[in-house]
């Protein structure tokens, strides 16, 4: 990797870290499950507040999953964070 690429990558990583802090998001949620990046901030907030019912509702709205599938997925995500 060239020096300018390393510099650009470092700058991008700082910007992403800033955005996570600014929006109060947990960066580890991005790795918690595939598609975490597609979830709205309200999903993260619901998980942080241990409001699984709200998180399940949001998960269903975003993914179109059924109730049982969404419940299992959200519970799995909640255990991993």
C-alpha positions in Angstrom: 0.0 0.0 0.0 1.3 3.4 -0.9 1.8 6.2 1.7 -1.1 8.3 0.3 -3.4 5.2 0.5 -2.4 4.6 4.1 -3.0 8.2 5.0 -6.4 8.2 3.2 -7.4 4.9 5.0 -6.4 6.3 8.4 -8.5 9.5 7.7 -11.5 7.4 6.7 -11.2 5.3 9.8 -11.1 8.4 12.0 -14.2 9.7 10.2 -16.1 6.5 10.7 -15.1 6.4 14.4 -16.4 10.0 14.7 -19.7 9.1 13.2 -20.2 6.2 15.5 -19.5 8.4 18.5 -21.6 11.3 17.1 -24.7 9.1 16.6 -24.1 7.1 19.8 -23.8 3.8 18.0 -21.8 0.8 19.1 -19.3 -0.1 16.4 -19.3 -3.8 17.5 -22.9 -4.1 16.3 -21.7 -3.8 12.7 -20.0 -7.2 13.2 -22.7 -8.7 15.3 -24.7 -10.1 12.4 -24.8 -9.7 8.7 -26.9 -6.8 7.7 -26.3 -4.8 10.9 -25.3 -1.9 8.7 -28.8 -1.9 7.2 -30.5 -1.4 10.6 -31.6 2.1 11.6 -30.2 3.8 14.7 -33.4 3.1 16.6 -32.6 -0.6 16.4 -29.3 0.0 18.2 -30.9 2.2 20.7 -33.5 -0.4 21.5 -30.8 -3.0 22.0 -28.8 -0.7 24.2 -31.9 -0.1 26.3 -32.6 -3.9 26.4 -36.0 -3.2 24.8 -36.2 -6.4 22.8 -39.8 -5.9 21.8 -39.0 -2.7 20.0 -35.8 -4.2 18.5 -37.9 -7.2 17.2 -40.5 -4.8 15.7 -37.8 -2.8 13.9 -36.0 -5.9 12.7 -39.3 -7.2 11.2 -40.0 -3.9 9.5 -36.5 -3.7 8.0 -36.1 -7.4 7.0 -39.6 -8.6 6.5 -38.9 -11.5 8.8 -41.7 -13.4 10.6 -42.1 -13.0 14.4 -40.3 -16.2 15.4 -37.4 -15.6 13.0 -37.1 -11.9 14.1 -37.2 -12.9 17.8 -34.5 -15.5 17.4 -32.3 -13.1 15.4 -32.7 -10.2 17.9 -32.1 -12.5 20.9 -28.9 -13.8 19.2 -27.7 -10.3 18.5 -28.5 -9.1 22.0 -26.4 -12.0 23.4 -23.4 -11.1 21.2 -23.2 -7.4 22.2 
